Amino acid sequence: IIAGLALASMLSLEPVRAQQSMPKEKILLAHGAHREGKRTDAVMEKWRGYGLGQFIHWGLYAIPGGEWNGKQYNGAAEWIRSWNGIPNATYDSLIYKFNPTAFDATAWAKSAKQMGARYVTFTTKHHDGFCMWPSKYSKYTVAASPYKKDIVKAVVDAYDKEGIDVILYFSVMDWSHPDWRYEIKTKEDSVAFERFKKFTRNQLIELLTNYPKAKGLWFDGTWDKSWVKQAAFADDLETEMRKLRPGLIIGSRFRADENGKRHFDSNGVLMGDYEQGWERKIPNKIEEVHGNDWDCVMTVPENQWGYNKAWNGHIKSANELLEMTAKCVSLGGNFVLNFGPQGDGAIRQEELNLATKIGDWMKLNQEAIYNCGYAGYEKQDWGYFTKKTGSDQVYMVVFNVPVSGALRLKMPAKTKISKAYMLADREEKILPEEINSNEYFLKLKKKDHQEPFVIVLETGKNAENKESIYEKAKT
Ligand SMILES: C[C@@H]1O/C(=N\OC(=O)Nc2ccccc2)[C@@H](O)[C@H](O)[C@@H]1O
């Protein structure tokens, strides 16, 4: 095209327009993203509105709980098999100690329900390769443990009964499988990894077949070169899984495109149905989520997913976790809080206490979290705006009350407030005092709030559109 234009100009057929900055040419990809933009089906619409979820990391690693022969493992407790202080066979013999007599899936599900979680992501197989279901493709499963029973089934059934949707976590990387490779260097590696790919496909089809109620798969352990090079295989497998389970939700961490690009393909388009990169981190502004669905998965300690006896370092409080929840929802995402049950199957008291506190708050304020998203308003110091999907209803989730006891509220131009009141007590009206066009003071009855609260703002059509009482500053 450029040569043609240049030739034309030389022949003075027509002046060449200054070369527009040509849009970046899309690279033709066989195994890139197969959809651009958010999914619009009902299953994904429901996922988008969950707001709050629970992650559960449970497996053999919960038995040592981050400690071995009295020594504290400094990494994440669920990674302890990789500690060079423990021979793999010694770790793997933990299977003979796995008999969680305190495991009660119904109690877990009821605690999650009370907390206000609307979905749960459960570890069917973590990097250590131990299967929490009786997989017929592995000997290293609950079936070979003293416990014997199918834990994945118990969790899926119990959470489904509480109306909480289940997503199955699955680690592709499987340290215990003889055919797993970090990268393919030799012919032998390649032959072994072909067997591993078949094994992985078999287990995934088995999970989707055994647990049809599961709404999605949360993939992990997909960052090593061996798997990143499997663009065609992983793409075909994703297509097969979606065909087997229409509506299946798969995140951006499952597969890479043929150039090894993960999460976003070579054209910058999100792989899968939502972005999975927000692991123990939250975006600060809407631009960072690029118009995609996303969820943030978060630990209570700094970085412990599996049960760790040492409950130390910075342990997040209920208010911190509520602020993370509100921040995620205010930017159009979901917040997924991790629980690491003990080796005996009981959830530790500290985590149960957090679930209770979060649940008590959610009972009063869930309307500002469920089926809410980005309001499009300017972020302000007092906290986070959320907006009810498909309505004008806007919420202020307040975490910071200034010493004045009054909140300064800046609304977008032409957006008037007709009513404002406390969500937890609708009788407590708040009279916005307009101090400038679209700027208001909201005086609060109570000043010493010990936990976040929500103010409902009625805006939109029924708000009177009186002109601002202030002259525009003459500048
Ligand atoms: C949810 C966590 O997921 C993991 N790893 O996550 C990542 O590797 N996250 C990641 C990596 C690169 C960029 C962004 C996130 C696991 O290793 C860990 O044990 C836990 O199951």
The ligand as a Tripos MOL2 file, in Angstrom:
@<TRIPOS>MOLECULE
LIG
   21    22     1     0     0
SMALL
NO_CHARGES

@<TRIPOS>ATOM
      1 C1         -3.3770  -19.1610   43.9480 C.3       1 LIG1
      2 C2         -1.8870  -19.3710   43.9610 C.3       1 LIG1
      3 O1         -1.4490  -19.5020   42.6170 O.3       1 LIG1
      4 C3         -0.1340  -19.8610   42.4180 C.2       1 LIG1
      5 N1          0.6680  -19.2110   41.6740 N.2       1 LIG1
      6 O2          0.2190  -18.1020   41.1290 O.3       1 LIG1
      7 C4          1.0320  -17.4060   40.2840 C.2       1 LIG1
      8 O3          1.9810  -17.8980   39.8170 O.2       1 LIG1
      9 N2          0.6000  -16.1430   40.0700 N.am      1 LIG1
     10 C5          1.0940  -15.2520   39.1970 C.ar      1 LIG1
     11 C6          2.2720  -15.4820   38.4890 C.ar      1 LIG1
     12 C7          2.7180  -14.5190   37.5980 C.ar      1 LIG1
     13 C8          1.9890  -13.3360   37.4130 C.ar      1 LIG1
     14 C9          0.8210  -13.1180   38.1280 C.ar      1 LIG1
     15 C10         0.3750  -14.0670   39.0300 C.ar      1 LIG1
     16 C11         0.3250  -21.0610   43.1890 C.3       1 LIG1
     17 O4          1.6960  -21.2870   42.9930 O.3       1 LIG1
     18 C12         0.0210  -20.8250   44.6320 C.3       1 LIG1
     19 O5          0.4340  -21.9300   45.3770 O.3       1 LIG1
     20 C13        -1.4940  -20.5990   44.7790 C.3       1 LIG1
     21 O6         -2.1810  -21.7520   44.3610 O.3       1 LIG1
@<TRIPOS>BOND
     1     1     2 1
     2     2     3 1
     3     2    20 1
     4     3     4 1
     5     4     5 2
     6     4    16 1
     7     5     6 1
     8     6     7 1
     9     7     8 2
    10     7     9 1
    11     9    10 1
    12    10    11 ar
    13    10    15 ar
    14    11    12 ar
    15    12    13 ar
    16    13    14 ar
    17    14    15 ar
    18    16    17 1
    19    16    18 1
    20    18    19 1
    21    18    20 1
    22    20    21 1
@<TRIPOS>SUBSTRUCTURE
     1 LIG1         1 GROUP 0 **** ****
